[in-house]
């Protein structure tokens, strides 16, 4: 045990706050609709991915909190590769900004927020707000948040968590896009040609053709 590592503690609280907010939205959706926002998808592959993701998320929350209170004399996977407070605090700032931006995206989705794919649910296509610039802004911000956590807690275990999390995000994004093409057809294909998956292709907001659907649809956690 040693003095508290405040950047690691702050990062752990930010990540914990992120996932606590997700849990709150899931419970709210369940109370309102009787369905838990597709947290366990109906499709088998979606359920398998969610079960694989659960330990990754648990480690993502736990590792910064452990790093805040325990010294460097720990097993190698948990050992910090460097300790540079200025860089660690910069990571905390980025993590806080990613959380704030994600909260804005969640507010934009409102009651239409969902997790993952429900093959039996047809939802409107959203292409406004942050979605006018990035197809998966919440996924992009989640990737940024986990990478910021690595900056704050640069252990081999945290790096492994980040790599797996980002890989799962990319896989899920592609699966969602195939589903949205099947549901929305040419409207979604036109959108994908103009708007980047995780980063903007243009500083100009996407403008759908007249009559195209632009109401809140499922969010990406």
N, C-alpha and C positions, 0 to 999 in steps of 0.2 A: 504494500500500500504506500502511496506517496501523496504529495499535494495534488489537488484537483487540476487536471488539464482542461482549462475552460473552453478552448476551441472544440475539443472532442465532446465535451458535455453539451455545448450549444448545438453542435451538429446532431448529436443523438436526440436532443429534444425537438429539433426541427424535423428530423425524419420520423420520430414518434408522433409528432403533431400531424404530419402529412397522412400517415396511415390511420391515425385516430379519426381524422376527418373522413377518410374513405369509409371506415367502419360506421361512422355516424350516418353517412349518406345511405349506406346499405340498409341500416336499421330503419331509417326514415322511409325509404322506398318500400320496405317490407310492411311497415305499419299502414302505409297509404294504399298499396296495391295488393298486398298479400304475396308479393314476389320480391326476393332480395336482390333486385337490380342485376340479375344474371350473374351473381357472384360465383355460383356453381353452374356453368353453362349447361344447356340441355344436350349439346353435342359431345360425344365421348372424347374427342381430341381436346376440346376446350376444357373439360373437366380434368383431363390428365395434365394439361399445361398449368392449370390453377394449382393442382396439388404439388407439382414440381416447383412452382413459384413460392409457395408458402414458407418453406425453410429458408429460401433466399431472402425474403422480406424479413423474417425473424432475425436472421444474422445481420442484416443491414441495420436494423434498429439496435441490436445488442452490442455489436462490435464498437461503435463510438462510445457507448456508455461504459463498456468495459475499459476502453482505452482512456477514459477520463479519470479512472480511479486506481488503475493498477500500473505498476512500473514496467520497465522494459525487460525485466527478468521473467519472461513468459515464454512458452513454446514458440518456435520460429514463426509458424503461421500467424500468430497474434502480435509479433514483434514489429514495432514501427521501423520503417526503413530510413526515416530522417525525423528531425524535430526542429522545424524552423517556424517560430511563432508567427512571423509576418505572413508567410505563405498560408499557414493554417487559418489565420483570421480572414485572409482573402477568400479561402474556401468557404468559411462560415457565411460571409457576405453573399457569395454566389448562391449558396444553398438557401439562404433566407429569401433572396430575390426569386429563385425558382419556385419556392413555396408560394410566395405572394402572387406570382403570375399564374400558378396553377389554380389558386383560389379564384382568381378572376375568370379563368376558363370554366371552372365548375359553376360559378354563378351564371355564366352565359348559357350553360346547358340547362340549369334549373331542374325542373321535375322530369325532364327527358333524359337525364343522365343514366347511363347503363355501363356495365362492364362486359366486354367480350361480345360474342356473337350468339344471337338466338335465331335459329333458322326459321322459326315460325312467326317472328315478329317483323313487321314492316314499319320502319320508322322514317320520318322525313329526313331529307339530306340537308345538313347545315354547311353553308359555305360562306358565312359572314363572320364578323368579329375576327378572332385570331385564326379561324379556319379559312379566312380569305387569303392568308399568307402561307399557312402550313397545314398539311392534311391531318397531321397527328400532333397538335401542339402539346397535349398533355403527356403523350409518350416522350416527345422531345424534351420537355421540362423534367420528366422523371429521370431520363438519361442524364441530363445536366445535374440533377440533384445527387444521383449516385456517384457521378464523377467528382463532384465537389466534396462528397463525403470521403472519397479516396484521398483527395488532397489534404484533408484534415486528419484522417486516420490512415496513413499509407502503409498498411500491413499487407502481407501476401494474402491473408484471408479476405480482407476488404477488397483487394484488387480482383480476386476470384469472384466475389459476390457481384461486383460491378460488371465484369465481363459476361457472366451468366445472365444478369438482369437485362443488360443492353441487348444481348443476343435474343432473349425471349421477347423483348419489346419489338425488335425488328421482325421476328417471325410472326408475332400476333398482328402487327400492322399489315403485313402482306396478306395474312388470312382474312382480316377484316376487309381489305380492299377487294379481294376476290368476291366476298359476300356482297359488298356494296355495288360492284359492277353487275352482279346477278340481279340485285334488287332494283337499281336505278339506271342501269344500262348506259346509254349514250350521254346522259347528263353527268354521271360520275366520271366516265372516260374523258369527257371534255375538261372536267375539273382537274383530273390528274395530269393532263398535259400542260396545264398552266401553273399548278401549285405543287411545290416540293413536298416530299414525304415528311421530313424532319427539319428542314431549313428552307427559308424563303428562296424562291427563284427570282423574285422581282420585288421591288419596293412598292409596286402598285397592287392594290387590293384586287382580288379576283371579282369579276362582275359576271354573274350568270346571264345566260340568254333570257330574254323576256319570257315569262311563264315558267321558268325553271323553278324547282322547289328549293326554298331557302328558309326552312323552319328548323327549330332545334331537333337534333337527332341524338343518337347514342354517343356518349363521350368515351374517350379512351383514358383509362386510369394512368 
